[in-house]
Amino acid sequence: MSSSLVSGATGPARQASPSTRRRNLGAVLREVHRDGAVSRAELAERMGVNRSTILSLIVSLAATGLVREEPATATGRAGRPSLVVRAESGRAYVLAFDVAVDRLVAARVGLGGIVLERKEAARRRGQDDLDEVTGVLTAFGDALVTAAPPDAACVGIGMSYCGLIRAADGKVRLAPTMGWTDLDIGPALGRRLGLGLPVAVGNEAHLGALAEHVRGAGAGSRNLVYLHGDVGVGGGIIVGGKLLDGDEGYAAELGHMIVNPYDGRPCNCGSHGCLEAEVGEPALLESAGRAGGPLGRDGVRAVVTAAENGDAAARDALDRVGGWLGIGVVNLINLFNPGVVVFGGMLSEIYRGAAPRVGARVRAGGLPVSRERVALRTAALGYDATLMGAAELGFAPLLADPLGVMDHA
């Protein structure tokens, strides 16, 4: 998978305009940030520029400490080893925050997607407020910045949030499971951190889709559907390599696709029979007779483990939930013709326990030409998919203008 190509000549070198050079620098940095070690020749081919241009760009990025060149891994061939370009994960980092229903996570993530350090705390469901959440995240952020090397620069801050986020300003318009509306959580956290950087906020499932597309189970696929399970179900869709965000950022609320319109379970949105109502954590635990037991990941894993050990109620619950999940996946395959469908969050656990049932639904209901090549996978980044998506959000300014951002870091 290559990034968008940036204009450049393959013939004799010519002086690029400042804007073209800035875009080219960003394109080089995106390639090595995403793919790790990349040779000069490969970079030149991907971008459609000559090798002298690539060399100039690499020299500029290396002088700022963002990349380094080193010999490629030994190939066993005689002669001088070729050089590859790598991101310097210790020079520039972002703070990434993940506000989930049941936990708060923060990490210092280096260029190249390397988690350098992380903090995590349980979150009380529906009992905390904005000050409490931002207070915990601020303490995490302060500790992460303090622990960073003196020559390392924080270049961005990204947050994944479990709610509907307005793309224009990152305002949390609605968090159904929390009952929160119209929260300016990004500015509130930014003020408390005091780093002089804005906090970019995105929907957790959108960011999970982005992360799995960049460096996870969907790497190399131009079209991806990501289903994220928490108490509810969220979704993110990549079309032609780009996130489908809708007019204001509320697209791909896949959990509110109605799959059981006649006798469906009530949903937080006010409807009945939505996908999240039929396959979310409450539906699974209630169907398994475990509504009074452990919640969250522990509760879901317990059902899956019990089914594997022969518990009939747990097996029936997974079959029921897997059937509705399969219907939802069929609809998405028929609508979007993705190359891969990724199950993240608690849905990764549910899919592992219900894969045969989901697969049977897909084979029975999916259009043959659409389903014949689609891959069903669990998130390669695991529960960190949303956190890593937040990191990508934080890196966006640096990848757009590497030298400009570093000059002000």
C-alpha positions, 0 to 999 in steps of 0.5 A: 500500500502506498500513500498518495503520490506527490508531484515530482520529476523523474528526469533531471532535478529541478528546484521544487516550490516550497509547498511541493517540497513540504508535501514531498517531505511529508510523503517520505515521512508517512512512508517510513512512519507506516512501513518501517524500513524503506530503501531510497529506491523504493521511496523514489518509485512510490513517489515518482521522483528521482533519486537525487530528490529523494536523497535531498528529502532524506537529508533534510528529515535526518538533520531534524532527527526524524529519520535515520539511514542504516544498512538493510538486514543482511541478505547473504549477498556479496557486496556493500549492503544497501541502506534503508530509511527508518523513523526515529521513534525517540525524537518525536512523539505524540500523546494518545488517549483512549476514553472507553466505556470502562477504562482510560488509557494514555500512551507516549507513542513514537514516530513509526507507531511505537508505544514507548510508555503507557498508563491505564486505569479502570473507569466507572461506567456512567458515574464520572464527569468531565473534570474527573476524566480530564483529571485522570488523563492530565495526570497520565499525560504529565507523567508521560511527558516528564518521563520522555528524554530531554531531547524528545519533542511532543508534536501532537495529541490525539484522543479516541472517544466512545461517542459521536464526534463532530469533525469540524471541532472535535466536540462530543455531540453524543455519548449514548452509553454515558448520557453525555452531550455537547462536551468540549473534552479536547479543549478541556484536556488541552488547557489542563495539559498546558503543552500549547498543543490542540487535542484532536478528538475522534470517534473510537471506531473511526480511529480503530478503522484507521489504525487497522488500515495503516498498520493492522489487519487491514494493511494493504487493503483499500476497502475495509469495514471495522466493527468495534464492540464495547457495551455497544457497537461502533463502526468505521469504514475505509473506502478507496484508502480514505475514512468515510466520515459523512457530512459532519463526522457521524458516518458509519454508526453501524451499530444502529443498523437494524437487523431484527425489526420485528421482535428486536431488543430495545436499543439506547438510540430509542429503536429496537433490533439494532445491531448493537442491541442484538450483539453487544455485551448486554445481549451476550451476557443476558442470553448466557444467563450471566447478566449479574456476573462480571462485565466488560472484557472479563464477562465476554471472555468468560462466556467464550471460555465456557462455550469452549468448555461445553457450557450449553447456555454459553454456546447457545448465546454465542450462536444467537449473537453470532447469527445477528452479527453475521446478518450485519456483516452480510449487509455491510459486504453487500453494501461496501464490497470490502476486502476485509472486515475487522472485528475489534474491541469485545467483538474480537472475543465474540467473533472468535467464539462465533466465527462458524455461525458468522461465516455461515450467515455470510455464505448464505446471504452475501452476494457471491461476487462480493463475499468470494474474496472478503477476509474476516479477521480480528483486530491485529492491534487488539484492544490498542486499535483505538489508542493507535488510531488516536496516535495517528490523529496526533501525528497528522500535523507532523506528517503534513509539514515535518519541518514546520512542526519540528521548528515549533516543537 
